[in-house]
């Protein structure tokens, strides 16, 4: 086991040891390296001012450049990766040259040319989000830009000039000589530092361990009872930055071979512990546009690049968006411990607020989602803001029908109880009923028996109940042939709403 | 140059002077300044109670914790324990009583932020909780005011109201707004010799921090120097709120002899700082069947929080904008300044004007609904008379100022035509009549915003210009750069004056040692005031150069010209740098200060009358929205804006202010909701819970134009107009469009409060008889 981490920073190899395991990349960049171009705007991965780009090899060997919120990225997560900060855009790094005369990188130049900065504080983050999209060659087509930039907040410009700057980047153009050289150096440095050993970063008081095998992972977990399992750190990161919690030992799923895999397992898709939302989205959203749209809206490009499906479930949040959708899809959860290997329906995992059916020595080994098509699956996310907001209520619905009769129903809500929860009374009202709007009206009224929601900063109890009932009605309209046009969706235009005739009221 | 004029002249879309640094991460903000390794950090210990008596403080465990160097309470302040801008009612650190949840009680000075945060829970403070007044309703019921209520009156409102053929009354509640500047409050203090202190602050008001820091340290003003290079956004939130972090950094530096900095974490920033005031506005309106408004009575109650801060002037501006663009002969505005146990609310872009304006726009909208008229028609029927109307016809505001420059009659019809308002409104109403779950709405609302600080003496500015012997120019002025492009515009003005390229002018950090006794960069006045002062300084130098060169080349001083980088005197022609060199060798002073004080204005605070504003800025917006009646989700579909900036100094910067202001205003009225719990603790204290507009929330169709014929009737800098605040209020069109969308649901007027969240819209639609599941009273 190595007691140091090795990664690439702006195309120079860095070795770091003796750091507290919960040191964030942003603090290290700003305080130790004095690279102050990346800014802290919120310290919780919501504003994007600290966005840097982390390049990793994909399973298929290709390179992927992820925009990452450095404020909630632990240093140990960088082992073997390549980090580019705003300071690195104008230089090819070790052995390569820089752009002549301080010339700007195209991702920077478009922002200047379109008056995309006012106060400038959010600007490095925007530039880095553009840089990630530019490297990957996706996310810069007109309908995609809002999503590419959803994780970057700007309070000055109103975004129009930034969007135009993004649109002006020529994604499909062959990278200029300089950028090609930068990428070649990056790839060769990453290859040079690659290794298969477990690494552990620690200052003697707080450690971060990154095992590489299932055995190593299980062993680390067994040796350090009470250790915190970390996947994307999009939640655990906030325990540190916002709650100042001391986590003596963290164990990371992200480097374990095979943990990042989505694979077919019998009648299920098996989603491993380190599978990010970005990766899982392709599979989960296939044939389920609503699931794709909710996933597009939750978190942000940065959060989806780091956050994981299993983490979103393991943390037991009552307002996570994936759990109710997966419950409606009859997903199961697999828990593994030294003496156990068990599967249970996902809804059974959530016992009460902050309490899940997981023994102290178990970890979430997979989420299993049936491959069966679910043509009548729908999900609706209600939040104050469309993009990158935590839901006040999320309703997920899936019925099966035979002829004109509903043969089974799965309905689950987030934000309506202390856990993501199925709506038993509503399901009962639907099951066996004729596929007519009246069945959904009855099911909607039954929700008052299923839920007694609370009032908080996101919504009042009264609205939660009203909107949950209305979502049931909306679902009914959707599946009985009178769908209400959606106000959400990447690239939705006014024209879409004008041209589409609406449902009946 | 090739005779094509200078680069970066006025009226060109010169990019922000720091744009290259913004995009490369090299623009330095306070927390980026390279500091010595022994620099300390300051963390504030906050009150968990909204209102309580402090009965015991034991910070010994905090002081003994690893990495803690000092702990500060009010007893450690050598001078005055006050960080308020006006009234002396904001303790730096609480003494006997805490007055809001989040209030600073003590400060930890530590080697690292981690050490400070680890020590924070070790504080033992005993509180004896007291009854708290939290909301406007609480305050009105309890008679909890900061000062007496103030009345502004014109005509005979009571009799005019009684005599009007038609009447309506109502109430609108308007939520507050968090500034959410991306850079939190930040200050760095570096101790010097003789007890001097240098502060680097993210502030709109370096002079005030200088003066407050001197008072709290017990030293003369000359011992403190405050410097501000730039802010990462401010929006009014760094007009007075920058004092607390700065004074604590100064106290820590004084106490330890080491540099110290206070940088608020985002959550602390939310909890500690004031916000835009929430308002409750009650109204009675009398009008005729044509929609002509004869009388309006307004009662404005605003939540000031635990102290005055800038609330008195904010309340005054809200009163001065209760008329917006409308000539209402009989009007009374009563203003109640509610004192509550919450954050002390403060300046925010518009400074009370937006809330005042929402009140009258609601009234007009409701009148139009009552009469079945297009609200635009009612608006136009009530506009102040056009600037070219005869003097006897000109309108007078409720505070007695004659409106001499109204151009809404030029702007509004042009905008309505360009945006195809009438046809779209007809199409939308037809669409809504089909009774779908999605309803659309459209509204055109005008803005008339008064420019100048209501407080007359603040309308002054200074500048300092040096021309070095190589012809390069050093520019300094009292304004601060918060992203609005002030430095760029002022440098354009100076470049224009000397007829040299923009890049020859060096923009430098605002510094109280260079230009003293400045006003806050606020009230949209930055360019008007500092541009004039810088122009005056440049003109002083030019006139000295003219006299010298005229004598040297035997011509009249007036005949010496500066154009396109060249100076001509008699038969001689030389570059600017050559002319400067000649003047230097001729022992001519090439450094000058400039000063400007806005003419014509006066304000009688006691009687709420006078001419507080030098001129008005005008604009109008048309916004179309859609909402889903089942969920209340809503979005902007299209916005068209025509806005008057006089003769623009920099069209790109002005467009940026208009677009950014509009989107920020739209956030205020839709997604941005501040929620306090019943104990008075702010629950929305981070971007995870408080939602400012994201990229996809901007209008997908966003047509923004400057009013081509704009020209300030007053003698402002190059006939331009201020642009910082006015565009925010164009977003009132969003709220009115959402109301319009709901009007189709039932017969009643929607009476929509702000912010119009999905919850408000959904529940309003249900109330109006819209679709959805009936759940009884549950």
HADDOCK unambig.tbl for C-alpha pairs under 7 A between the chains (distance, minus, plus):
assign (segid A and resid 36 and name CA) (segid B and resid 32 and name CA) 5.62 0.50 0.50
assign (segid A and resid 37 and name CA) (segid B and resid 25 and name CA) 3.90 0.50 0.50
assign (segid A and resid 37 and name CA) (segid B and resid 26 and name CA) 6.16 0.50 0.50
assign (segid A and resid 38 and name CA) (segid B and resid 25 and name CA) 6.97 0.50 0.50
assign (segid A and resid 41 and name CA) (segid B and resid 182 and name CA) 5.29 0.50 0.50
assign (segid A and resid 41 and name CA) (segid B and resid 183 and name CA) 5.88 0.50 0.50
assign (segid A and resid 41 and name CA) (segid B and resid 266 and name CA) 6.84 0.50 0.50
assign (segid A and resid 42 and name CA) (segid B and resid 266 and name CA) 5.08 0.50 0.50
assign (segid A and resid 46 and name CA) (segid B and resid 687 and name CA) 6.03 0.50 0.50
assign (segid A and resid 46 and name CA) (segid B and resid 688 and name CA) 6.42 0.50 0.50
assign (segid A and resid 86 and name CA) (segid B and resid 24 and name CA) 6.02 0.50 0.50
assign (segid A and resid 86 and name CA) (segid B and resid 25 and name CA) 5.95 0.50 0.50
assign (segid A and resid 87 and name CA) (segid B and resid 24 and name CA) 6.43 0.50 0.50
assign (segid A and resid 87 and name CA) (segid B and resid 25 and name CA) 6.44 0.50 0.50
assign (segid A and resid 108 and name CA) (segid B and resid 23 and name CA) 5.32 0.50 0.50
assign (segid A and resid 108 and name CA) (segid B and resid 24 and name CA) 6.96 0.50 0.50
assign (segid A and resid 112 and name CA) (segid B and resid 19 and name CA) 5.73 0.50 0.50
assign (segid A and resid 112 and name CA) (segid B and resid 20 and name CA) 6.59 0.50 0.50
assign (segid A and resid 115 and name CA) (segid B and resid 15 and name CA) 6.27 0.50 0.50
assign (segid A and resid 117 and name CA) (segid B and resid 19 and name CA) 6.38 0.50 0.50
assign (segid A and resid 117 and name CA) (segid B and resid 22 and name CA) 6.91 0.50 0.50
assign (segid A and resid 118 and name CA) (segid B and resid 483 and name CA) 4.29 0.50 0.50
assign (segid A and resid 118 and name CA) (segid B and resid 484 and name CA) 6.22 0.50 0.50
assign (segid A and resid 119 and name CA) (segid B and resid 231 and name CA) 6.61 0.50 0.50
assign (segid A and resid 119 and name CA) (segid B and resid 232 and name CA) 4.98 0.50 0.50
assign (segid A and resid 119 and name CA) (segid B and resid 233 and name CA) 5.44 0.50 0.50
assign (segid A and resid 119 and name CA) (segid B and resid 482 and name CA) 5.59 0.50 0.50
assign (segid A and resid 119 and name CA) (segid B and resid 483 and name CA) 3.41 0.50 0.50
assign (segid A and resid 120 and name CA) (segid B and resid 22 and name CA) 4.77 0.50 0.50
assign (segid A and resid 120 and name CA) (segid B and resid 232 and name CA) 6.39 0.50 0.50
assign (segid A and resid 120 and name CA) (segid B and resid 483 and name CA) 6.94 0.50 0.50
assign (segid A and resid 121 and name CA) (segid B and resid 182 and name CA) 6.35 0.50 0.50
assign (segid A and resid 121 and name CA) (segid B and resid 183 and name CA) 6.47 0.50 0.50
assign (segid A and resid 121 and name CA) (segid B and resid 232 and name CA) 4.95 0.50 0.50
assign (segid A and resid 122 and name CA) (segid B and resid 182 and name CA) 6.61 0.50 0.50
assign (segid A and resid 123 and name CA) (segid B and resid 22 and name CA) 6.06 0.50 0.50
assign (segid A and resid 123 and name CA) (segid B and resid 23 and name CA) 5.88 0.50 0.50
assign (segid A and resid 124 and name CA) (segid B and resid 22 and name CA) 6.83 0.50 0.50
assign (segid A and resid 124 and name CA) (segid B and resid 23 and name CA) 5.63 0.50 0.50
assign (segid A and resid 124 and name CA) (segid B and resid 24 and name CA) 6.77 0.50 0.50
assign (segid A and resid 124 and name CA) (segid B and resid 25 and name CA) 5.80 0.50 0.50
assign (segid A and resid 127 and name CA) (segid B and resid 23 and name CA) 6.73 0.50 0.50
assign (segid A and resid 146 and name CA) (segid B and resid 695 and name CA) 5.59 0.50 0.50
assign (segid A and resid 146 and name CA) (segid B and resid 696 and name CA) 5.22 0.50 0.50
assign (segid A and resid 149 and name CA) (segid B and resid 695 and name CA) 6.44 0.50 0.50
assign (segid A and resid 150 and name CA) (segid B and resid 694 and name CA) 6.13 0.50 0.50
assign (segid A and resid 150 and name CA) (segid B and resid 695 and name CA) 5.77 0.50 0.50
assign (segid A and resid 153 and name CA) (segid B and resid 694 and name CA) 5.91 0.50 0.50
assign (segid A and resid 155 and name CA) (segid B and resid 181 and name CA) 6.45 0.50 0.50
assign (segid A and resid 155 and name CA) (segid B and resid 182 and name CA) 6.90 0.50 0.50
assign (segid A and resid 156 and name CA) (segid B and resid 660 and name CA) 5.15 0.50 0.50
assign (segid A and resid 157 and name CA) (segid B and resid 656 and name CA) 5.86 0.50 0.50
assign (segid A and resid 157 and name CA) (segid B and resid 659 and name CA) 6.44 0.50 0.50
assign (segid A and resid 157 and name CA) (segid B and resid 660 and name CA) 4.25 0.50 0.50
assign (segid A and resid 158 and name CA) (segid B and resid 659 and name CA) 5.58 0.50 0.50
assign (segid A and resid 158 and name CA) (segid B and resid 660 and name CA) 4.17 0.50 0.50
assign (segid A and resid 158 and name CA) (segid B and resid 663 and name CA) 5.19 0.50 0.50
assign (segid A and resid 158 and name CA) (segid B and resid 698 and name CA) 6.36 0.50 0.50
assign (segid A and resid 159 and name CA) (segid B and resid 695 and name CA) 5.74 0.50 0.50
assign (segid A and resid 159 and name CA) (segid B and resid 698 and name CA) 6.85 0.50 0.50
assign (segid A and resid 244 and name CA) (segid B and resid 117 and name CA) 6.95 0.50 0.50
assign (segid A and resid 384 and name CA) (segid B and resid 671 and name CA) 5.50 0.50 0.50
assign (segid A and resid 384 and name CA) (segid B and resid 757 and name CA) 6.19 0.50 0.50
assign (segid A and resid 384 and name CA) (segid B and resid 758 and name CA) 6.31 0.50 0.50
assign (segid A and resid 385 and name CA) (segid B and resid 671 and name CA) 6.03 0.50 0.50
assign (segid A and resid 385 and name CA) (segid B and resid 691 and name CA) 6.41 0.50 0.50
assign (segid A and resid 387 and name CA) (segid B and resid 694 and name CA) 6.99 0.50 0.50
assign (segid A and resid 389 and name CA) (segid B and resid 688 and name CA) 6.75 0.50 0.50
assign (segid A and resid 441 and name CA) (segid B and resid 773 and name CA) 6.94 0.50 0.50
assign (segid A and resid 444 and name CA) (segid B and resid 773 and name CA) 6.96 0.50 0.50
assign (segid A and resid 445 and name CA) (segid B and resid 775 and name CA) 6.69 0.50 0.50
assign (segid A and resid 457 and name CA) (segid B and resid 675 and name CA) 5.66 0.50 0.50
assign (segid A and resid 457 and name CA) (segid B and resid 683 and name CA) 6.16 0.50 0.50
assign (segid A and resid 457 and name CA) (segid B and resid 684 and name CA) 6.48 0.50 0.50
assign (segid A and resid 459 and name CA) (segid B and resid 759 and name CA) 6.98 0.50 0.50
assign (segid A and resid 463 and name CA) (segid B and resid 759 and name CA) 6.02 0.50 0.50
assign (segid A and resid 467 and name CA) (segid B and resid 630 and name CA) 6.89 0.50 0.50
assign (segid A and resid 467 and name CA) (segid B and resid 631 and name CA) 5.66 0.50 0.50
assign (segid A and resid 469 and name CA) (segid B and resid 773 and name CA) 6.08 0.50 0.50
assign (segid A and resid 470 and name CA) (segid B and resid 630 and name CA) 5.53 0.50 0.50
assign (segid A and resid 470 and name CA) (segid B and resid 631 and name CA) 6.90 0.50 0.50
assign (segid A and resid 470 and name CA) (segid B and resid 772 and name CA) 5.41 0.50 0.50
assign (segid A and resid 470 and name CA) (segid B and resid 773 and name CA) 5.85 0.50 0.50
assign (segid A and resid 484 and name CA) (segid B and resid 437 and name CA) 6.48 0.50 0.50
assign (segid A and resid 487 and name CA) (segid B and resid 634 and name CA) 6.99 0.50 0.50
assign (segid A and resid 493 and name CA) (segid B and resid 637 and name CA) 6.86 0.50 0.50
assign (segid A and resid 493 and name CA) (segid B and resid 700 and name CA) 6.58 0.50 0.50
assign (segid A and resid 494 and name CA) (segid B and resid 637 and name CA) 4.94 0.50 0.50
assign (segid A and resid 502 and name CA) (segid B and resid 436 and name CA) 5.07 0.50 0.50
assign (segid A and resid 502 and name CA) (segid B and resid 437 and name CA) 6.68 0.50 0.50
assign (segid A and resid 502 and name CA) (segid B and resid 438 and name CA) 6.77 0.50 0.50
assign (segid A and resid 503 and name CA) (segid B and resid 436 and name CA) 5.26 0.50 0.50
assign (segid A and resid 503 and name CA) (segid B and resid 437 and name CA) 6.25 0.50 0.50
assign (segid A and resid 504 and name CA) (segid B and resid 435 and name CA) 6.40 0.50 0.50
assign (segid A and resid 504 and name CA) (segid B and resid 436 and name CA) 5.05 0.50 0.50
assign (segid A and resid 504 and name CA) (segid B and resid 437 and name CA) 6.74 0.50 0.50
assign (segid A and resid 505 and name CA) (segid B and resid 435 and name CA) 5.78 0.50 0.50
assign (segid A and resid 505 and name CA) (segid B and resid 436 and name CA) 5.33 0.50 0.50
assign (segid A and resid 505 and name CA) (segid B and resid 437 and name CA) 5.82 0.50 0.50
assign (segid A and resid 505 and name CA) (segid B and resid 771 and name CA) 6.04 0.50 0.50
